[in-house]
Amino acid sequence: MNAMNRRDFLMTACAGAAGLSALTGRAADAADPFRGLKVGLASYSVNKMSFDEMVALLKDLGIHYVALKDVHLKKTLSKDEIQKQVAKLKDAGIALMGCGVIYLKGDEAAFRKDFEYVKNTGAPTMVMSCNPGELPLVEKLAKEYDIRCAIHNHGPGDAQFPSAIEAYKAVKDLDAHMGLCVDIGHVFRRGDNEVEVINTVKDRLYDFHIKDYDRGPAPKFPGITKVIGQGSMNIKGILKALLDMKYAGHVGLEYEKTGPNEPAELKECYAAIKKILAEI
């Protein structure tokens, strides 16, 4: 084979390999339109539904991850009752990624009840809130029970951890069981840059609430819930940041607009997330 023919052969081979790679990538995206992100539901979104109704909805939507609020899995249930409910998720092909938000209050015995509850569910993560002064106790119990504790930022009006950055500063030097559930909507409500916050806290990011808001009236800026992609938030930048960091935790859709159209609007949200991910 002369030099010219060799060059043409190699260029053709490389082009063919690139084409195959592109086709393989498209096939992979078709098989997983969330591109490796564990996009699920924060069950508080459907707090008017029963547990069984929620499971049926997730199956209908083709969603395989959930974090449960105690409205769907009561903390007063026995261990056996909790595990029977969790088994329904497994049977439906839905992975339980976390429980919460759980508001830790009281003495150590009260805290232990909440940790026992999460342990009984088998969830790896407790999305939680507590007084900053109680973090040493939370850290102790998180290590003992081997449960990750993810502080949830609630934005303006939260007396404990209004800012994800403040929560990160509080846990970054603690045991690795201690981390964050970043509610990106509340980050936006504070006027913080969503992508910068994600990149700052990424080494302690254990759970994530995704939503879209329009700006509410000043000065409180409460945020107006919108279908993903129809609000003012940088959803593409948010999703790209999660992809870039190879985020392996839960991306829980938290949709805060209830009503008869909610299932259809949730479906729109997931479709929008898939579309945006395909464009990145």
C-alpha positions as CSV (number, residue, x, y, z in Angstrom):
1,M,0.0,0.0,0.0
2,N,1.6,3.3,-1.1
3,A,1.7,6.4,1.2
4,M,-1.4,8.0,-0.4
5,N,-3.5,4.9,-0.2
6,R,-2.4,4.3,3.4
7,R,-3.5,7.9,4.3
8,D,-6.8,7.5,2.6
9,F,-7.4,4.1,4.3
10,L,-6.6,5.5,7.7
11,M,-8.8,8.6,7.2
12,T,-11.7,6.3,6.1
13,A,-11.2,4.0,9.0
14,C,-11.1,6.9,11.5
15,A,-14.2,8.4,10.0
16,G,-16.0,5.1,10.2
17,A,-15.0,4.6,13.9
18,A,-16.2,8.2,14.7
19,G,-19.5,7.4,13.0
20,L,-19.9,4.2,14.9
21,S,-19.1,6.0,18.2
22,A,-21.7,8.6,17.4
23,L,-24.3,6.0,16.6
24,T,-23.4,4.1,19.8
25,G,-23.7,7.3,21.8
26,R,-27.1,8.1,20.3
27,A,-28.2,4.5,21.1
28,A,-27.0,4.9,24.7
29,D,-28.8,8.2,25.0
30,A,-32.0,6.6,23.7
31,A,-31.6,3.8,26.3
32,D,-30.9,6.4,29.1
33,P,-32.2,9.8,28.2
34,F,-31.1,11.1,31.6
35,R,-27.5,10.4,30.6
36,G,-26.6,8.6,33.8
37,L,-28.2,11.0,36.2
38,K,-30.6,9.3,38.7
39,V,-33.5,11.6,38.0
40,G,-36.4,10.7,40.2
41,L,-39.0,12.4,42.4
42,A,-39.0,14.1,45.8
43,S,-42.3,12.6,47.0
44,Y,-43.4,15.8,48.7
45,S,-44.3,16.9,45.2
46,V,-47.3,14.6,45.3
47,N,-48.1,14.9,49.0
48,K,-51.9,14.8,48.3
49,M,-51.5,11.3,46.8
50,S,-51.4,8.0,48.8
51,F,-48.3,5.9,48.7
52,D,-49.9,3.4,46.2
53,E,-51.0,6.3,44.0
54,M,-47.5,7.7,44.0
55,V,-46.0,4.4,43.0
56,A,-48.5,4.0,40.2
57,L,-47.7,7.5,38.9
58,L,-43.9,6.8,39.0
59,K,-44.5,3.6,37.0
60,D,-46.6,5.4,34.5
61,L,-44.0,8.1,34.1
62,G,-41.1,5.6,33.8
63,I,-39.3,7.0,36.8
64,H,-37.1,4.7,38.8
65,Y,-35.9,6.7,41.8
66,V,-37.6,8.4,44.7
67,A,-36.9,10.1,48.0
68,L,-39.8,9.7,50.4
69,K,-41.4,12.3,52.6
70,D,-43.0,10.9,55.7
71,V,-46.5,11.7,54.4
72,H,-45.9,8.6,52.2
73,L,-44.0,6.5,54.7
74,K,-45.1,7.4,58.3
75,K,-42.5,7.5,60.9
76,T,-45.0,5.9,63.3
77,L,-45.0,2.6,61.3
78,S,-43.4,-0.5,62.7
79,K,-40.2,-1.8,61.1
80,D,-42.2,-4.6,59.4
81,E,-44.8,-2.1,58.0
82,I,-42.1,0.1,56.7
83,Q,-40.3,-2.7,54.9
84,K,-43.6,-3.9,53.4
85,Q,-44.1,-0.5,51.9
86,V,-40.5,-0.3,50.7
87,A,-40.9,-3.7,49.1
88,K,-43.6,-2.2,46.9
89,L,-41.1,0.2,45.5
90,K,-38.7,-2.6,44.7
91,D,-41.4,-4.6,43.0
92,A,-42.2,-1.6,40.9
93,G,-38.6,-1.1,39.8
94,I,-38.1,2.0,41.9
95,A,-35.0,2.6,44.0
96,L,-35.4,4.4,47.4
97,M,-32.7,7.1,47.4
98,G,-33.5,8.9,50.6
99,C,-36.0,10.0,53.2
100,G,-36.9,13.6,54.1
101,V,-36.9,16.4,54.7
102,I,-36.7,15.2,58.3
103,Y,-36.5,17.9,60.9
104,L,-34.3,16.6,63.7
105,K,-35.6,18.0,67.1
106,G,-35.4,17.2,70.7
107,D,-32.8,15.2,72.7
108,E,-30.6,12.3,71.5
109,A,-33.3,9.8,72.1
110,A,-35.6,11.7,69.6
111,F,-32.8,11.9,67.1
112,R,-32.2,8.2,67.4
113,K,-35.9,7.5,66.5
114,D,-35.5,9.3,63.3
115,F,-32.2,7.5,62.5
116,E,-33.9,4.1,63.3
117,Y,-36.7,5.1,60.9
118,V,-34.3,5.7,58.0
119,K,-32.3,2.6,58.8
120,N,-35.6,0.5,58.7
121,T,-36.3,1.9,55.2
122,G,-32.9,0.9,53.9
123,A,-32.4,4.4,52.3
124,P,-28.8,5.5,52.2
125,T,-29.5,9.1,52.8
126,M,-31.4,11.2,55.3
127,V,-32.3,14.6,53.9
128,M,-32.5,16.7,57.0
129,S,-32.4,19.9,58.9
130,C,-31.3,20.7,62.5
131,N,-29.9,23.5,64.6
132,P,-26.3,24.2,63.7
133,G,-25.3,23.5,67.3
134,E,-26.7,20.0,67.0
135,L,-24.4,19.0,64.1
136,P,-21.9,17.1,66.4
137,L,-24.7,14.8,67.6
138,V,-25.9,14.3,64.0
139,E,-22.4,13.5,62.9
140,K,-22.1,10.9,65.7
141,L,-25.3,9.2,64.8
142,A,-24.6,9.3,61.1
143,K,-21.4,7.4,61.7
144,E,-23.0,5.0,64.1
145,Y,-26.0,4.2,61.8
146,D,-23.9,4.5,58.6
147,I,-26.4,6.9,57.1
148,R,-25.5,9.9,55.0
149,C,-27.0,13.1,56.4
150,A,-27.8,15.8,53.8
151,I,-28.6,19.2,55.1
152,H,-31.4,20.8,53.1
153,N,-31.2,24.6,52.4
154,H,-34.5,26.3,52.6
155,G,-33.6,29.7,51.4
156,P,-34.8,33.1,52.7
157,G,-36.7,32.6,56.0
158,D,-34.8,29.5,57.0
159,A,-33.3,30.2,60.5
160,Q,-30.9,27.3,60.3
161,F,-29.4,26.9,56.9
162,P,-30.8,29.4,54.4
163,S,-27.8,29.0,52.1
164,A,-26.3,25.9,50.7
165,I,-22.9,27.5,51.0
166,E,-23.4,28.1,54.7
167,A,-24.4,24.5,55.1
168,Y,-21.3,23.4,53.2
169,K,-19.0,25.4,55.4
170,A,-20.7,23.7,58.4
171,V,-20.0,20.2,57.2
172,K,-17.0,20.3,54.9
173,D,-14.6,19.4,57.8
174,L,-16.9,16.9,59.4
175,D,-17.0,13.1,58.8
176,A,-17.8,12.2,55.2
177,H,-21.3,11.0,56.3
178,M,-22.2,14.7,56.5
179,G,-23.2,16.5,53.4
180,L,-25.9,18.4,51.6
181,C,-29.2,18.2,49.8
182,V,-29.0,21.2,47.6
183,D,-32.4,22.6,46.7
184,I,-31.5,24.6,43.7
185,G,-34.8,26.5,43.7
186,H,-34.0,28.0,47.1
187,V,-30.5,28.8,45.8
188,F,-32.1,30.8,43.0
189,R,-34.5,32.4,45.4
190,R,-31.6,33.8,47.4
191,G,-30.1,35.3,44.2
192,D,-27.1,33.0,44.3
193,N,-25.6,31.6,41.1
194,E,-26.9,28.1,40.7
195,V,-23.9,26.6,38.9
196,E,-21.3,28.3,41.1
197,V,-23.0,26.8,44.2
198,I,-23.1,23.3,42.7
199,N,-19.4,23.5,41.8
200,T,-18.5,24.8,45.3
201,V,-20.3,22.1,47.3
202,K,-19.8,19.1,44.9
203,D,-17.6,17.1,47.1
204,R,-20.4,16.9,49.7
205,L,-23.4,16.8,47.4
206,Y,-25.5,13.7,48.4
207,D,-29.0,14.7,47.2
208,F,-30.4,17.3,44.9
209,H,-33.8,18.9,44.4
210,I,-34.4,20.3,41.0
211,K,-37.2,22.7,40.1
212,D,-37.9,25.8,38.1
213,Y,-39.1,29.1,39.3
214,D,-40.1,32.5,37.9
215,R,-39.1,35.4,40.0
216,G,-41.7,36.4,42.5
217,P,-42.3,40.0,43.7
218,A,-39.5,41.8,45.6
219,P,-38.4,41.9,48.3
220,K,-39.4,38.4,49.5
221,F,-38.9,36.8,46.1
222,P,-40.8,33.6,47.0
223,G,-40.5,32.1,43.6
224,I,-43.4,30.9,41.4
225,T,-43.4,27.2,40.5
226,K,-43.1,26.5,36.7
227,V,-42.7,23.5,34.6
228,I,-39.0,22.7,34.1
229,G,-37.7,24.9,31.3
230,Q,-40.5,27.4,31.5
231,G,-39.2,29.5,34.4
232,S,-36.2,31.8,34.9
233,M,-33.6,29.4,36.2
234,N,-30.5,28.2,34.4
235,I,-31.7,24.6,34.0
236,K,-29.2,23.8,31.2
237,G,-26.3,25.1,33.3
238,I,-27.5,23.2,36.3
239,L,-27.8,19.9,34.5
240,K,-24.4,20.4,32.8
241,A,-22.8,21.0,36.1
242,L,-24.2,17.7,37.4
243,L,-23.0,15.9,34.3
244,D,-19.6,17.4,34.5
245,M,-19.1,16.4,38.1
246,K,-20.4,12.9,37.3
247,Y,-22.9,13.3,40.1
248,A,-24.1,9.9,41.3
249,G,-26.8,10.9,43.8
250,H,-30.5,11.5,43.5
251,V,-31.8,14.3,41.3
252,G,-35.3,14.6,42.8
253,L,-37.8,16.6,40.9
254,E,-39.7,18.7,43.5
255,Y,-42.8,20.2,41.8
256,E,-44.7,22.5,44.2
257,K,-47.9,23.1,42.2
258,T,-50.6,20.7,43.2
259,G,-53.9,20.2,41.4
260,P,-55.7,18.0,38.8
261,N,-53.1,18.8,36.2
262,E,-50.1,17.9,38.3
263,P,-49.4,14.4,36.8
264,A,-49.4,15.9,33.3
265,E,-47.2,18.7,34.4
266,L,-44.8,16.3,36.1
267,K,-44.6,14.4,32.8
268,E,-43.8,17.7,31.0
269,C,-41.0,18.3,33.6
270,Y,-39.3,15.0,32.9
271,A,-39.7,15.4,29.1
272,A,-38.1,18.9,29.4
273,I,-35.2,17.5,31.5
274,K,-34.6,14.8,28.8
275,K,-34.7,17.4,26.0
276,I,-32.3,19.7,27.8
277,L,-29.9,16.8,28.5
278,A,-29.9,15.8,24.9
279,E,-28.9,19.4,23.9
280,I,-25.9,19.5,26.3
